[in-house]
Each structure stands twice: as structure tokens, then as C-alpha cells.
Amino acid sequence: MRMAIGAAVVAVLLLCPAKAWAEPETFELVIKDHRFSPAELVVLAHHKVKLVVKNEDPAAEEFESYDLRREKMVAAGGQITLFIGPLAPGRYEYFGDFHKDTAKGVIVAAAAQKGN
């Protein structure tokens, strides 16, 4: 039984493309003066992404996105890590729940150009 399970795991590993097992690309968002920087972040569609959100403000903020189905508190002077995707091509809005008028942005999942 253990041999069969081991063989199945090896088969799955051999059949999956290497990029599916690769470390996700890391992107950084910074909260400062109740704004996100960059306000527009472009990532590659159909790939998992590691998103590090750093809060440089003296007050906590909450990263929230209905499009990405994420909601996480970022302490003052702290940071969080979120994993998102793989995302279909499109625009995914996010905002700071405590400063909705200024803390907003978008992640754009762009399809790869042919030849890349």
C-alpha cells in the first residue's frame, strides 16, 4: 500500500510542470500616509503571487479586497504576507478598510506576451 502511494506521488510530481512547483514571485505594497504604493501593481496572470504589505503609518490598517476575497489587519509599523492567485487576466481592486477614501489600489493580472 505504501509503495502504491509513493509511486502515485512520484507520478504526480513528474507529470506537473516545474513552474507549478516554483516559488511564487514576491511583490511589495507599502501603506504610507493612508495610501498604497504602488497604487497599481501588475502581476503575471495564471501564476501564484506572494504579496507583502508593509504599513509605515503610525496607525493600523486593514487590507481588504472583495475581488481577491482577502481581509487582513496590518499593525502600525508591521507587515503581513498574503498569497493570491493564480489569477485570471483582469483587474482586482483592494482598499484600506479604515481609510477607504485614500487607501485604494488595483492589482492587474496581465497575460504573458508571446515569446515570454
C-alpha positions as CSV (number, residue, x, y, z in Angstrom):
1,M,0.0,0.0,0.0
2,R,2.8,2.5,0.9
3,M,4.6,1.6,-2.3
4,A,1.4,2.4,-4.3
5,I,1.0,5.8,-2.6
6,G,4.7,6.6,-3.0
7,A,4.5,5.7,-6.7
8,A,1.4,7.9,-7.2
9,V,3.2,10.9,-5.6
10,V,6.2,10.4,-7.8
11,A,3.9,10.2,-10.9
12,V,2.2,13.4,-10.0
13,L,5.5,15.2,-9.4
14,L,6.8,14.0,-12.8
15,L,3.6,15.0,-14.7
16,C,3.3,18.5,-13.3
17,P,5.2,21.3,-15.0
18,A,8.2,22.7,-13.0
19,K,6.7,26.2,-12.8
20,A,3.7,24.9,-10.9
21,W,6.1,24.0,-8.1
22,A,8.2,27.1,-8.3
23,E,8.3,29.7,-5.5
24,P,5.7,32.4,-6.2
25,E,7.0,35.8,-7.3
26,T,7.1,38.3,-4.4
27,F,5.6,41.8,-4.7
28,E,5.5,44.6,-2.1
29,L,2.8,47.1,-1.3
30,V,3.6,49.9,1.2
31,I,1.0,51.8,3.2
32,K,2.1,55.4,3.9
33,D,0.0,58.5,4.6
34,H,-3.1,56.2,4.3
35,R,-2.2,55.4,0.7
36,F,-1.0,52.2,-1.0
37,S,2.2,52.4,-3.1
38,P,2.2,51.4,-5.8
39,A,-1.5,52.1,-6.4
40,E,-1.4,49.8,-9.4
41,L,0.5,46.6,-9.3
42,V,0.9,44.4,-12.4
43,V,1.4,40.7,-12.0
44,L,1.5,37.8,-14.4
45,A,-1.8,36.1,-14.9
46,H,-2.2,32.4,-14.1
47,H,0.7,32.5,-11.6
48,K,0.6,32.4,-7.8
49,V,1.8,35.6,-6.2
50,K,3.3,36.4,-2.7
51,L,2.2,39.8,-1.6
52,V,4.0,41.5,1.3
53,V,2.1,44.5,2.7
54,K,4.1,46.9,4.9
55,N,2.4,49.5,7.0
56,E,4.6,52.6,7.5
57,D,1.8,54.6,9.1
58,P,1.5,55.1,12.9
59,A,-2.0,53.5,12.9
60,A,-3.2,50.1,11.9
61,E,-4.9,49.5,8.6
62,E,-6.9,46.6,7.2
63,F,-6.0,45.3,3.7
64,E,-9.3,44.3,2.1
65,S,-10.4,43.1,-1.3
66,Y,-13.7,41.7,-2.3
67,D,-12.2,40.7,-5.7
68,L,-9.4,38.7,-4.1
69,R,-11.5,37.5,-1.1
70,R,-8.9,38.7,1.3
71,E,-9.2,40.7,4.6
72,K,-6.2,41.1,7.0
73,M,-5.1,43.5,9.6
74,V,-1.7,45.2,9.2
75,A,-0.4,46.6,12.5
76,A,1.2,50.1,12.7
77,G,4.8,49.6,11.6
78,G,4.1,46.0,10.8
79,Q,3.7,43.8,7.7
80,I,1.7,40.9,6.5
81,T,2.1,38.3,3.8
82,L,-0.7,37.1,1.5
83,F,-0.7,34.5,-1.2
84,I,-3.0,35.2,-4.1
85,G,-3.8,33.5,-7.4
86,P,-3.3,32.1,-9.8
87,L,-5.4,35.0,-11.1
88,A,-7.3,35.1,-14.4
89,P,-6.4,38.2,-16.5
90,G,-8.2,41.2,-15.2
91,R,-8.3,43.9,-12.5
92,Y,-8.6,43.2,-8.8
93,E,-9.4,46.1,-6.6
94,Y,-8.3,46.4,-2.9
95,F,-8.5,49.1,-0.2
96,G,-7.7,50.0,3.3
97,D,-10.8,49.5,5.3
98,F,-10.0,52.3,7.8
99,H,-9.2,54.9,5.1
100,K,-11.4,53.9,2.1
101,D,-11.2,57.4,0.6
102,T,-7.4,57.4,0.1
103,A,-6.1,53.9,0.7
104,K,-7.1,52.1,-2.5
105,G,-5.4,50.3,-5.4
106,V,-5.6,47.6,-8.0
107,I,-3.7,44.5,-9.0
108,V,-3.7,43.9,-12.7
109,A,-3.2,40.3,-13.8
110,A,-1.7,40.5,-17.3
111,A,-1.4,37.7,-19.8
112,A,2.1,36.9,-20.8
113,Q,3.2,38.2,-24.2
114,K,4.0,35.5,-26.8
115,G,7.7,34.7,-26.7
116,N,8.0,35.4,-23.0
